[in-house]
Amino acid sequence: MPTGPLITRKIPASGEALPVVGLGTWQAFDIGPGGGDWSQARDALKAYAAAGGKVVDSSPMYGRAEAAVGALAAELSLRPQLFLATKVWTRGRAAGEAQMAESARLLRAPVIDLMQVHNLLDLEAHLPTLRAMKDAGRIRYLGVTHYTEGAYDDLEAVMRRHPLDFIQINASVAERESEARILPLAAERGMAVLINRPFAGGNLFSRVRRLPLPAWAAEIGAESWGQILLKYVLAHPAVTCAIPGTRNPRHVLDNLGAATGALPDAAQRKRILDAVAAA
C-alpha cells in the first residue's frame, strides 16, 4: 500500500510526468462482464486509480482486455485520469488502421495516450499511420514494443532509425540484458521506457516467496519481495514506468508501494541480485 507520494518520471518528448508503476492487463483482464473476476478487476482498477496510478497497458492480442478496461474505466468514471496504452499487432496498413480504430472503440477512448507497434510487427507499414494519427490528435504518443533478448538487434536498429516517444521492453532481476544496450540507448535518444515482465513472468516469486523479508529492505522502503524486485527495475534512470500485470487489488496496491520511498543505489541493487541468486 502506498504510504506517500508516488515517484514520477517525465516523458522526454513532452515533460509529462507519469507514476513509475503502471498496470499491465495481459491475462489478468481477459475477462467478460459479471462474476467474481470482473468484480475483482473493477476493485483493482478502482484501487489503482484512487492511489494515484495512471498507466494502463493493453493490446488487441490480450483477448478481452481492451474491452474490459474500457468498460470498467467508464463505469468508474476514470477517464481522463488514466494514461491508456495499447498496441497494433497485425500486418498491412489497412488492417492496422482497422485494428487501431477497434481498440479506440473498445477502450472507449477517442484519443489513446500511447499506441505501440507490438513486437515490431510490420513496423514500416504502421509507423506512417501512427504519425498521421498523432498529427491528427487521435493518439498522443507512439512507440514500439518487444519482450525478448533475441529481438534486441532489431529493436536497437529501429531506435536508431526512427524518432520514437516510447519503447516497451522486458527487464527484471532475472532478465538484465536490456540494461547493457537498450536502456542506455533509450536515454540517449530521449525515449520513455515502459518495462514489461518486471517479475520475469512471475518466475521470480517462485524463487523468493519462501524467503523472509531481509532487514535491509527497510533501507529502500520495501515491505515485500514484490516491492524489492520492482524497485530494482525502477532504480535504472532510463525507466519511466514498470507495468506488472494483475487484477488482484492487494497486489495492485503492493506494487504501487514500490513507487514510494527510496530507490536502491548501485550497491543496494547488487545486494538484491545476490539475494535472488542465492535463493
Residue pairs with C-beta under 8 A, 6 or more apart in sequence:
1 51
1 253
1 254
1 256
1 257
2 51
2 52
2 253
2 256
2 257
2 259
2 260
3 257
3 260
3 261
4 260
4 261
5 52
5 260
6 19
6 20
6 21
6 51
6 52
6 53
6 256
6 259
6 260
7 19
7 20
7 234
7 259
7 260
7 263
8 17
8 18
8 19
8 20
9 17
9 18
9 20
9 192
9 239
9 240
9 241
10 16
10 17
10 18
10 240
11 17
11 18
11 141
11 165
11 166
11 192
11 240
12 190
12 191
12 192
13 141
13 165
13 190
13 191
13 192
14 141
14 165
18 54
18 55
18 83
18 192
18 240
18 241
19 52
19 53
19 54
19 55
19 241
19 256
19 259
20 234
20 239
20 240
20 241
20 242
20 258
20 259
21 53
21 230
21 234
21 241
21 242
21 243
21 244
21 255
21 256
21 258
21 259
22 53
22 54
22 55
22 56
22 57
22 83
22 194
22 241
22 242
22 243
22 244
23 44
23 45
23 48
23 53
23 55
23 56
23 57
23 243
23 244
23 245
23 246
23 252
24 57
24 196
24 243
24 244
24 245
24 246
25 56
25 57
25 58
25 59
25 62
25 65
25 66
25 68
25 69
25 245
26 59
26 62
26 65
26 245
27 62
27 245
28 41
28 65
28 245
28 246
28 247
29 41
29 58
29 62
29 64
29 65
29 68
29 69
29 247
30 62
30 63
30 64
30 65
30 68
31 37
31 38
31 41
31 64
31 68
31 247
32 38
32 64
32 68
33 71
37 247
38 68
40 247
40 248
40 249
41 68
41 72
41 247
42 72
42 75
42 76
43 249
44 246
44 247
44 248
44 249
44 251
44 252
45 56
45 69
45 72
45 73
45 76
45 78
46 76
46 249
47 249
47 252
47 253
48 56
48 252
48 253
48 256
49 76
49 78
49 81
49 82
51 252
51 253
51 256
52 256
53 252
53 256
54 81
54 82
54 83
55 82
55 83
55 85
55 194
55 241
55 243
56 69
56 73
56 82
56 83
56 84
56 85
57 85
57 86
57 168
57 194
57 196
57 243
58 65
58 66
58 69
58 84
58 85
58 86
58 87
58 107
59 65
59 66
59 86
59 87
59 89
59 118
60 66
60 86
60 87
60 88
60 89
60 90
60 99
60 102
60 103
61 87
61 89
61 118
66 86
66 103
66 106
66 107
67 106
69 84
69 107
70 106
70 107
70 108
70 109
71 108
72 78
73 79
73 82
73 84
73 107
73 108
74 108
79 108
79 109
83 113
83 114
84 107
84 109
84 112
84 113
84 114
85 112
85 113
85 114
85 115
85 116
85 166
85 194
86 103
86 107
86 112
86 114
86 115
86 116
87 115
87 116
87 117
87 118
87 145
88 96
88 99
88 100
88 103
88 115
88 116
88 117
88 118
88 121
88 126
88 129
88 130
89 99
89 118
89 119
89 121
90 96
90 99
90 121
90 122
91 121
91 122
91 125
92 122
92 125
93 125
93 126
93 128
93 129
96 122
96 125
96 126
96 129
97 129
100 112
100 115
100 129
100 133
103 112
104 110
104 112
104 138
110 138
111 137
111 138
111 139
111 140
112 138
112 139
112 140
113 139
113 140
113 141
114 139
114 140
114 141
114 142
114 143
114 165
114 166
115 130
115 133
115 139
115 141
115 142
115 143
116 142
116 143
116 144
116 145
116 166
116 168
117 123
117 126
117 127
117 130
117 143
117 144
117 145
118 145
119 145
119 146
119 147
119 151
120 144
120 145
120 146
120 151
120 154
120 155
120 158
123 144
123 158
127 142
127 162
130 139
130 142
131 142
133 139
133 142
134 140
134 141
134 142
141 165
141 166
141 192
142 164
142 165
142 166
143 164
143 165
143 166
143 167
143 168
143 191
143 192
143 194
144 155
144 158
144 164
144 166
144 167
144 168
145 167
145 168
145 169
145 194
145 196
146 152
146 154
146 155
146 168
146 169
146 170
147 169
147 170
147 196
147 197
148 170
149 170
149 175
149 177
149 178
152 177
152 178
152 181
152 182
155 167
155 169
155 182
156 181
156 182
156 185
158 164
159 167
159 182
159 185
159 186
159 189
159 191
160 185
160 189
163 189
164 189
164 191
165 191
165 192
166 191
166 192
166 193
166 194
166 240
167 182
167 186
167 191
167 192
167 193
167 194
168 193
168 194
168 195
168 196
168 243
169 178
169 182
169 183
169 193
169 194
169 195
169 196
170 178
170 195
170 196
170 197
171 178
171 179
171 183
171 195
171 197
171 198
171 233
171 236
171 239
171 242
172 195
172 197
172 198
172 199
172 200
172 204
172 229
172 232
172 233
173 200
173 204
173 229
173 232
173 233
173 272
173 273
173 276
174 200
174 203
174 204
174 276
175 197
175 200
179 236
183 193
183 236
183 238
183 239
184 238
186 192
186 193
186 238
187 237
187 238
192 240
192 241
193 238
193 239
193 240
193 241
194 240
194 241
194 242
194 243
195 233
195 239
195 241
195 242
195 243
196 243
198 229
198 230
198 233
198 242
198 243
198 244
199 205
199 226
199 229
199 244
204 229
204 276
205 225
205 226
207 276
207 279
208 225
208 229
208 275
208 276
208 279
209 225
211 225
211 275
211 279
213 222
213 223
213 224
213 225
213 228
214 275
216 268
216 271
217 223
217 227
217 228
219 262
219 268
220 228
220 231
220 261
220 262
220 263
220 264
220 268
221 227
221 260
221 261
221 262
222 228
222 231
222 257
222 258
222 261
223 254
223 257
224 254
224 257
226 244
226 251
226 254
226 255
226 258
227 254
227 255
227 257
227 258
228 272
229 272
229 276
230 242
230 244
230 255
230 258
231 258
231 263
231 264
231 272
232 264
232 269
232 272
232 273
233 239
233 242
234 242
234 258
234 259
234 263
235 263
235 264
235 265
235 268
235 269
242 258
244 251
244 255
246 252
246 255
264 271
264 272
